[in-house]
């Protein structure tokens, strides 16, 4: 992923992670608001996250809570 690029579209709250400059041949919804972009061979070339600020906030909170619980045990 050395050539990866990230772009955030603030107005739409979309985070796009581009792993490759290859043309997109298809997409797969991984979970609500997260789409994997695939090349002709079915390999991952990008990820799009809609409502990105909420998603990232929730992931950080969940990770922090899990870490705190592990430290408390």
Buried (B, 14 or more C-beta within 10 A) or exposed (E): EEEEEEEBEEEEBBBBBBBBEBEEEEEEEEEEBBBBBBBEEEEBBBBBBBBBEEBEEEEEEEEEEEEEEEEEE
